[in-house]
């Protein structure tokens, strides 16, 4: 049985294809803002991704969690750093964010399983 994280990683590109086609101007604007915000500067890309992950947990955005866990790891963050960032979100947002911690671990595990399977 696939987890929500596995389904997200397998399907997000196809699910967003109609959005990219039908809302090209919005997508282009968001992409430009994303690229500007996430380029290395005073904060590293990994640090910025961990901040985004914390915000995703605090806002209870499952897709944000999956996206930023993946991007954090790609930018060089460790599993431990991802979990600490998620913990900060719980401190700042409380119980509702706490209930989204399983999605963080699910995303980490799904990405680790995929990496192990493709070696």
ChimeraX attribute file (.defattr): number of C-alpha atoms within 10 A of each C-alpha:
attribute: neighborCount
match mode: 1-to-1
recipient: residues
	/A:1	5
	/A:2	9
	/A:3	13
	/A:4	16
	/A:5	23
	/A:6	18
	/A:7	12
	/A:8	17
	/A:9	18
	/A:10	12
	/A:11	11
	/A:12	12
	/A:13	11
	/A:14	9
	/A:15	11
	/A:16	11
	/A:17	11
	/A:18	11
	/A:19	12
	/A:20	14
	/A:21	10
	/A:22	10
	/A:23	11
	/A:24	12
	/A:25	11
	/A:26	12
	/A:27	15
	/A:28	12
	/A:29	11
	/A:30	12
	/A:31	12
	/A:32	11
	/A:33	11
	/A:34	11
	/A:35	11
	/A:36	10
	/A:37	12
	/A:38	16
	/A:39	13
	/A:40	13
	/A:41	9
	/A:42	8
	/A:43	11
	/A:44	14
	/A:45	20
	/A:46	23
	/A:47	20
	/A:48	21
	/A:49	26
	/A:50	25
	/A:51	19
	/A:52	21
	/A:53	28
	/A:54	28
	/A:55	22
	/A:56	23
	/A:57	31
	/A:58	24
	/A:59	16
	/A:60	20
	/A:61	16
	/A:62	17
	/A:63	17
	/A:64	17
	/A:65	27
	/A:66	26
	/A:67	20
	/A:68	25
	/A:69	31
	/A:70	21
	/A:71	19
	/A:72	23
	/A:73	18
	/A:74	13
	/A:75	16
	/A:76	14
	/A:77	18
	/A:78	15
	/A:79	17
	/A:80	9
	/A:81	16
	/A:82	25
	/A:83	19
	/A:84	14
	/A:85	20
	/A:86	27
	/A:87	19
	/A:88	17
	/A:89	25
	/A:90	20
	/A:91	12
	/A:92	12
	/A:93	17
	/A:94	13
	/A:95	12
	/A:96	14
	/A:97	23
	/A:98	17
	/A:99	12
	/A:100	20
	/A:101	19
	/A:102	10
	/A:103	21
	/A:104	23
	/A:105	19
	/A:106	17
	/A:107	25
	/A:108	21
	/A:109	16
	/A:110	21
	/A:111	19
	/A:112	12
	/A:113	12
	/A:114	13
	/A:115	10
	/A:116	9
	/A:117	8
	/A:118	6
	/A:119	5
